[in-house]
């Protein structure tokens, strides 16, 4: 069976063939194929999506439709470079808000709306089965860290994943189960929902696109403190419940099924991981750990005793993942597990 996973981001599309090793382990057959949308001759560098709050009220313009066609063309090019003459199994992850059927994108912060996304792909590609739905890129990052050979969530029961690129991918593993943020939305919020007192989204401090913008006006120390505060909010909310540490535009329940759970690991992935491991990102990393230390020292005894070692936050809790193909492997793993 030839299973192809496609990770369609805001700036590029990546794809690869995923192979099953055993019931719980999967890998890429060969390195992923990447195509930058900007390489397409019809890519419009001046295209700007409407603000999210306006997208539901406005029709898709010719410019947006053209940009959507570019995205589809690039996806098709990656698929065709990986497929042979036989029908394939295909799974695709995309950012954005999906339609009711889950097969199209009806709102997207960093790209064009493509409401007939799956239909366009299926019209061209010889598939063994129709695409069930477009997966969440955040969820598939978490699946990849769980099911890849070198995945950072494999050997723990409780963890939080944050991957930073153009946007932020949030993921949870609690009591041994992968928990999509959408299924836990009554008690925990995504990074993009959490707001600073200034109303800036925390996603802008944890995504590489946001960090690069913030560095024009803020110090690395300030940026690192915000990322540390975000990570502590995850620790605190999972253990003790939501306590309004940040602004969020809806009501969150303080009680939830995982109260008193201490996460074993914080996994940082994608470009954010690469950056924080670099010399350029070292001050932000140090500030992040410093903020985690300060907040855990002043938290409930259960949190302080678990996370503080010799007066500092236990850095062994934080794992920098180099698994850039996590969402592709996650997509393939989900197909193997659910359909094969």
N, C-alpha and C positions, 0 to 999 in steps of 0.2 A: 504494500500500500504506500503510495506517495502522498504524504501529508505536508502541505506547505502552509507555513504561518507567515502572515503579512502584518508588520507593525507600521501603520500609516500615521506618522506624526504630523506636526505642523510645518516642519521644514524639509522633511525627507521621508521616504518610504524604504523600509528594510524588509527583506524576506529570506526565508531559508527552509530547507527540507528537514523535518524533525523525525528522528528515528527512535523507536522504542528499545530500551535496553532491558528493562524488566517492568514489572507492574507499576513501580513507583519512580522510575528513572528514565529520563529522555535526554537526547542530545541533538545538536545540529550535525547533519551528515558532513557538511563542509562549511566554510565561513559564509556568513550572510552576504547577500547582495544589497547594496545601498544605491539609491538614486536621489539626488537633491532635486526638489521641484524646480528650483531656480535654473537648473540646467535645461529644462524644457524650453523650446524656442518661443512658445506662447505664454510663458510665465510673465505675469504682470507685477513688476517690483513695486508699483505704486498702489496696488490693491490693499485696501483696508476694510476689514469686516465692520459692519455696523455694530454699535454697542449691543451687548446681549439683550438688554431690556427693550431694544427696538426691533430685534430680528423677527419676533413673532408678529409684528404689526406691519412689516414691509415685505413686498414680494422680492424674489431674487432678480437682481439686475442683470443685464447682459454681461457686464464686467465680472460679476460674481459667478455667473454660469460658465464663463470662459475659464476662470480660475479653477472651478470645480472640474472642468474637462481636463485641465492640466494634471490635477491630482489623480484622476482616474487613469489617464494615459500612463503616468509613471507607475501606478500600481500594476497595470496590465503588462508593462514592460518587464517589471520584476518577476511577475508570475510566469510569463512566457519564457524568461531566461532560465527558469527552474523546472518547468513542466516538460514532459515528453508527449508522445502521441496518445497515451492512455489517459482515461479520466482521472482526475485528481480529487483529493479531499482538500478543501481550502477553509482556513479560518483567518479572520481579519480583525484587528483591533484598531480603533480610531478614537481620538478624543472627540469631545462635543456631546451635545444632547441628542439622543436618538428618537426617532418617531415611535409610535405605539407598537409597531411590529418589530422594532429594533433593527430594521434593514436600511435605514437612511438617516442622514444627519440633518436635523432641523434647526440647530443653533450651534455655533462654534465661535469661541473667543478669538482664535488665532488663525482662522482659515475660512474657506467658503462653505456655505450650506450645500449639501448634496442629498436631497431627499430620496432619490432613486439610486443610491450608491450600489446596493447589491444587485439590482436589476441590470445596471450597466455592465457590471463584471460578468454576470451570468449570461448575458447576451453574447459575450465574446469567448469566454473560457469553457472548455469541455470539463464539466464537473461531474463527479460520481453522484453527489448529492447537492441539493441547493444549499446556499449559505443560510444557516439558521438565523443568525443575527450578527450585527457588529458588536464585538466584545469591547469592554472597557479596557483601555490601555493600562490603567492603574491596576486593575484586577489581574491582568495577564502578567504584569511585572511580578506580582506576588506569587502567582502560579509558577512562574519560571524559577523564582528563588526557592520554591518548595520542591519542584520536580526535576530540576537540572542536576547533573552529577555533582557540580560544585556549588549548588544553591545554598544560600546562607540561612534559610529558614528550615532546612531539612531536619536538623537534630534537636529542635527545641519545641516547646509546647506553646509559648507565648511570645509574640514579637510584633514590632511595628516596623513597616517598611516605608521609606520616603525616597522617591527618585526624582531628581530635579533635572529638567532640560528646558524646553521652551515654557512648559508648565510644570506642575508637580503631580506625581502619582503617589497616592496614599494607600497603604494596605495593612491588613491586620491578620495575624494568626493567633487565635485564642483558644485555650483548652484543646489544642491540637488541630483545630479546624480553621480553614481559610474563611475569613468573614469579609465579604464585600462591604465597603463603606455605605453603599446604598441600602444594604440590609440592616445596618446599625445606625441609620440616620436619625433615629429618635433620641439617641443619647450621645452621639459623637459627630463632629462636623469635619468636612474636608478642609484642607489648608486654604483652598480658594475662598471658602465661606468665612473663615476667621478673619477678623479685622482688628487692626491696631486702633488706639484712641483717635489717631489721625484719619481713620477709615481706610487706610491702605491694607490690601489683602496680604495675609502672611505668605501666600503663594509667591508674591513678588520678592520675598526675602529668601526663599528656598529654591526658586528656579534660577537657572543660570542666566536666562534673559533678564530677570528681575535684578539679580545680584549685580550684573554688569551695569545696569542703569543706576542702581542705588550707589554704586561706588563713585559715581560722578559728583555726588553731594554728601555722602555719608562715609564715616570711617569704617574700616574693616571691623573694628571693635564693636561698633554699633550694630552692624549687620550680624555678626556672630552672636551677640546677645539675644537678638530676636529669634534666630534659629534655635538657640538653646532654650529660650522660653517656649517655643513651639514644641520641642521635644519633651520638655517637662510637662506641658499641658497634656500630652499623650499619656505619659506615665501617671499623672494625677487623675485624669478622667477615667482611665481604665481601672485604677485602684480604688478611687474614692468617689467617682462621679463628677459630672460637670459642675464647675463652681464659678462660671462667668469670668474666667481669667481674660478672655478676649470678647469682643463684640461679635455677635452672630445674628443674622436677621430672622431668626425663628426661635421657638422655644425648644430647649433640649431637656430631656428628663435627667434628673440627678441619679436615679436608680437604674440599674441595668443588670443583665445576667452574669456579668464578669466582675462585679464588685469584689475587692480584696485581691484581685489578680495583679501580680507584679510581673511585668514583661521581662523576659530573659535576655532579649536582644533588641537593639535598634539597628536596623539594616539601612544604610545609606547607599543608594545606587545611581546608575546612569552618570550623566556629566557632572552632577553635584559631587558624587564620590570621587571622580577623577580630579576635580578642582580642589577639594578639601585635602587630598593627598599630595597636592603639588606645593611647591615653595610659594607660589603666588597666593594660594588659599590658606597657608599655615596660620596666619593671624586670625582669620575668621574661625578656623577650627579651634584654636586655643581659646578664643573668646566664647565660642559655643560651649566648650567643656567647662569653662569657668562659670558661665551662667547656670549650667546644669548643677555644678557643685553648690553654688550659693543657694539655689532653690531647693535642692534635696536636703541640704543641711538644715533648712528652715521648715521642712515639711514634717508630716506625721512620722513617728518613730519607725513604723514599718517601712516606709520609703527611705528614710535616712539610713537605717541600719542595713538595708539591702544594697543600696547604690553607692554609699560612701565607703571608701577604703583608704585608711591612713589620711583622712581629712580631705580627700579628693574624690570626684566622681570616678567610678570604676570604668576605665576606658575599654576594658575587655567586653563591656556590654555593647559598645559601638563597633559594628563591623562595616568596613568599607568594601562594598561589593564591586568587583570588576566584571560582572556578568552583564555586559551590554546587550547580549542577545536574550535576556530574561523574558521579555514579552513574546518573542517568537517561539521560544521553547515552551513557554506557558500555553500559548495557543495550540501548538501541536500536542502537548500533553493532554489538554482538555478534549481534543478530538479523539485521541487514542482511548482515553478513559471513558468517555461518554458515548462514543459511537462505534467503536471497533470491537 
